[in-house]
């Protein structure tokens, strides 16, 4: 293990040597603050490598993407040397910060088979013109992030995002905090984290992050992500204030989604994707458009053993808004949600097209302006089993729904 004195130049030198020697374990000075003032000037040793090949293939497969602004390599700056090998950084409670007057750069870029393990460190004020305000894991690279706090970082990428972290490779993140980060580009995704690769997350907190487009806390886009025992509180986005799953496969277990806000899907938004939810508490989220707690469009959404309560929309679907989706609600409570606009319906559930099934679940105490207050269904198949209860919703439980809902008055 190589100790790194409390000096940013010594940190850069240690990483240069670690790359040259094929990897190392570095220990930062305890509680030190390493202030970076310049982007590290390093030619891409593997220009034409796996990322470039993948981007060329993506362009060929998705010609519509060619309309997106071309990547400018000059935007892809880091304050520390690019990680190409197996490098572990033991933070010892240290902080790495971009200086107040420094140019835009992130801290870490992990490329072409590089493996970064980062522990017990705070990253502050990263700012990238490309993806990943503090950390960017390129396709083919790996990062393990443990006990890391990322604060006040920004991605300015027009089409990408990841205010704190962008993963396009393989990411394992645990016991970390992403606070006050932004995906600020015109279509910015993932205020805290944008996942475009494979991700597993445990016990991680997202708070006060924002994205212009979707996924205020987390956006999972064309990717696979598993989230366990985590927290999404007071995040904001156009869609999916807490979290968004778009063209992706996402699993979320044992997680709190609370006090987030968005136009669509105040808590969570699912679009053309699979979003598997189990043992969630989704409460006190707000949507100005539709889906106070959850919005799902053209997706599959199984919801098991969860509580959706106290969410509000100014449109339809205070608890859940489902359109062209397969929604399964099993062993869950949808209670005390509100749809407060002048013509708002379905304070519990608003479902249009697709199919919805309730098993061993309760829809109760939800209140909308216009009936039905409990379940409003339009052009949809709705099934409620004998063990489910739809009661005490206002102004009606299901009366007024355009589709008859059997077993609604139990």
Secondary structure, 3 states (H helix, E strand, C coil): CEEECCCHHHHHHHHHHHHHCCEEEEEECCCCEEEECCCCCCCCCCCCCHHHHHHHHHHHHCHHHHHCCCCCHHHCCECCCCECCEEEEEEEEEEEEECCCCCCEECEEECCCCEEEEEEEEEECCEECCCCCCEEECCCCEEEEECCEEECCEECCCCCECCCEEECCEEEEECCEEECCEECCCCCECCCEEECCEEEEECCEEECCEEEEECCCEEEECCEEEEECCEEECCEEEECCCEEEECCEEEEEEEEEECCEEEECCCEEEECCEEEEEEEEEECCEEEEECCCEEEECCEEEEECCEEECCEECCCCCCEEEEEEEEEEECCEEECCEECCCCCCCCCEEEEEEEEEEECCEEECCEECCCCCCEEEECCEEEECCCCEEECCECCCCCCCCCCCCCCCC
